[in-house]
Amino acid sequence: MTKEYILNFLKTNKQLLNSKYNVTKIGLFGSYATGAETEKSDIDILVEMPPSFDNFFDLKYFLEDAFKKSVDLGKEKNLRLLIKKHIENEIIYV
């Protein structure tokens, strides 16, 4: 699994993610975004979407099934300021 593969998948499926899960913005951050991933790394993805418990977890499971890896899915508006400042320079939006 590579950063390019993940970004290409997100970009290719952006319309589906919007229509099925109401995703308005999606980006990759963390070890896969910076090239520091290991075999044990999860995939860190940040999204903007309307509040919906079902859609959020359905999206998480969809991505985990697609990537065959654990996905740490976060909502941008729920990030603490300290964490947001730490990752804002590494987020790659599609």
N, C-alpha and C positions, 0 to 999 in steps of 0.2 A: 504494500500500500504506500503510495507516495502523495505528497502535497498536491502535485499536478492532477493525479487521479481524483482526489477528493474534490478539488476545485472544479474540475471538468464535470464531475457528476452533479455537483450543486448547480453549476451554471446550466447544464443541459436540462435539469429537472426543475429549474426555477419556476416555470409557469405551473407545473404540476403542484409544487410545494405551495404556491399561492392559492390555486383553486381548491386543493384538497384540505390544506391545513391553515389557510389564511396567512401565510408567511409573507411579510412585506419587505423584510431585509434579512439577509443571512450571511454569515461570515465564519471563517476558520481562524482559530487562534491557538495558542499553546504550542506544544512540542512539534506538531505537524506543520504549523505555520512557520516556525523558526528553523526547521530542519534538525531538531534535536530529538526526534522520536526514536523510541526503541521498540522492540517486538512487543513489549508489555504496555506500551503507551495507549491510552484511550484517545479518542478524537474529540477535541474541544470545539464546539460550534455555538455561536451566538446568534440569536434570532430576535426579530421584532415581529410580534403577532398579537392579535387581540386576546384578552384573557379567556382561556378555555382549558380546563384541566384535561379533558378528553383529547383535544387536538394536540396539546403539548406532548402528552405521552404517546399518542399515536404517531406523531412525527418522530419522537425519539426511537420508538420501536422500528419504524420504517427505515430510518437511517442505519440503525444497528444491523438490521437484516440486509440492507444493501451493502454495507461495508464489512460485515462479518466481524465487527469489533465493537467494543463498548463505546458509546457516545455520551460525552458529558455535555448536555444541552443546557444552555443558559439563556435567560431573557435579558436583553440589554438594560431594560428599565429596572431590573431587580439587582443589578450589580452594585456592590458597595463602591463608594467613590475611590477608595484606596486600590481596590482590585481593578476598577475601570481605568485608572491612571496607569497601572502597571501593564495592562494588556492593550491599551489603545493604539500603541505604535506597532503592534504585531498583528492586529486583526486584518485579515484579507477578505473584503466583501466581494461577493459576486453579483 
